[in-house]
């Protein structure tokens, strides 16, 4: 029975990994953000997925800044892993994976429409040392899910500006995902920060 429950807990994460990123609907961009120069600290999945989400929102991505080109800057994006609970045998039994993103946007006239702000998301997971599962694969799935949620939060804030003006971005709260818990072996590595 215990194994069946573990499998059921793992299924949502596997389904998430299998389907990949799907934009939950294109976002309406603010006026002056039809052409955007995207600058992301680091590279990897966050930059690629954010670019794809912007393209799906009818934004033309420009290779360089210039007159008539808006700026979307992501100076920081990084993951951290923190131990949450330890059992009587001094084994870590629960971890939190956190994703931090800082971003800001200016329109095509150079006016700040989203002042620099942050998005901080987290997933928690536990493990059973007697039932090891591919920890690195699970960590990558969790990181992918956090990246997708962070991108949705960025788009949500940009759409809030489009619909309600520049003060809306500071008040907007992006989709906060529910904590995903699975049974896993503890991570054997510390993920390299993406945005450093």
N, C-alpha and C positions, 0 to 999 in steps of 0.2 A: 504493500500500500504506500509506504514511504517513497519508493521509487516512482510510482505512478504520479504522486503529488509533485515530485521534483520535475518529472517530464512535463506535466501540465504547466508548471511555473515557467519552464524554459520555452514552451511553444510560442508565446507572444514575441519574445526576443528573436527567435529563429524566423518567424514570419516577417518581422521588421527587416531583418537582414536580407531575406529573400526578395522582398519587394523593392528594395532600394528607395531612393528619395523620390517622392511624388509631390509636386507642388500642390498644396491644398486649394488651389484657385489662384489665378494671377492677381497681383496686387495693383491697385490704382496708384501710380506714382504721382508725387507732387508736381505742380506746374514748374517747368524748367529742369525736369529730370528725364527728358526724353533721350538725351545723349549723356552718358556717364563715363567718367574715367574712374575705374575701380582700383584702389590701392589697398592691398592686404599684406600685413606683416607676416612673412613666411609664405608658404604655398600649401599644397596638399588639398585634401578634400574640401575644406571650408571655402577656399577661394574658388575652386571649380564648381561647387554646388551653388554658391552665391551668384556666380556669373550666370549659371544656367537659370536660376530663379529670376534674375533680372531680365534675361532674354525672354523668358516666358511672360514677363510683365510688359512686353513691347518696348524695352529699353534697348537702345543701340549702345554697345560698349565701345569706347574709344581707347586707342592705344596710348594716348598722351593727353595731358590737360591742355586747355586752350580756351580762347573766346567761345562762348556759347556752349561750353561743356561743363556739366555738373561734376562734383567730386563726391565720391563715397569712400571714406577712409576707414580702414580697420587697423589701427596701429597695434592692437594686441589681441591675441587669441591663444589661450593655453589651457592645457589639462593639468590637473593635479589629482593624486590618489591619496586618500587619508584612511588610516585604520580607525574603525568606529568601536568595535567590541572585541574583547579578548576573553577566551574561556579559562577555566581553572588550570589547564595544562600550558598556559601562556601561548596559545595559538590564536592568531587573529581569526575571528569568525565572521566579521562583517566589515566591508569597505565602502567608501564613498568615492565616486569619480565625479570631479567637478570640472566644469568648462566655463571659462571666463572670456568674454568678448567685450572690447571697447570699440565704439564706432562713432562717426560724425558725418554729416552731409552738408554740402553747400549746393545751391542751385546754379544754373547756368550764368547768372549775373554775379556770382561770388558771394551771395548772401547766405549766411548760416541758417539753414532750416531745421537741422537737428544738431544741437550742441553736443559735444562729446558726452556720451553716456555709456553705461555698461549693462551687460546681460550676464547673469550668473545662474547657471543651471547645474543640477546635481542628479545623479542616479546612485542608489545604494544597492549592494548585492552581498549575499552571504554565500558560504561554501561549506562543503562537507569534505574534510580531508580524506575520508575513506572512499569517496566517490569522485575522484578527480575527473574533470572535464576540460576541454581545451581552453585554458585560461586566456591565452593571448587572443584567440578568436573571439571569446566572449567580451574581452576588453575592447576590441576593435568594434564590435557590434554596439556596445554601449556608447563609445565615442562617436560613432556614426549617427546614432540616434540623437545625441546631444547636439551635434553639428546641425542636423536637420531642424531641431527645435529652435536653436539660436537663429538660424536663417529666417524661420517663420516669424520670430520676434522682431528681427530687423525689418522685415517687410511690413509687419503689422504697424510698427511705429512710423514708417514712411507713408503708409496708407492713411494713418491718423492725421498726418500733416496735410495730405491731399484733401481729406474730407473736412478737417476742422481747423486748419491753420497751424502755424509753427508752434504755438503753445501746447498743442495737443500731444506732441511727441514726448514732452517731459512727463505728461500724465498717463500716457499709454502704457499698458502692461501687456506684454506679449503672452502667448500661450504658455502656461506653466505646466509642464508635463507631470503626470503622476510618477511617483517613485517606482522604478522597476526593480523587483527583487527576484533573484534566481539563486539556485544552489550551485556554488562554484568552488574550485580550488583557489587559494589566494594568488594574486598576481606574483609572478616571479621576476618582474622587471618594473621599472618606473618609466612610464611613457615620457618620451622626449617632448618638452613644450614645443608647440607648433609655431608660435608667434615670436620666438626669441631669436 
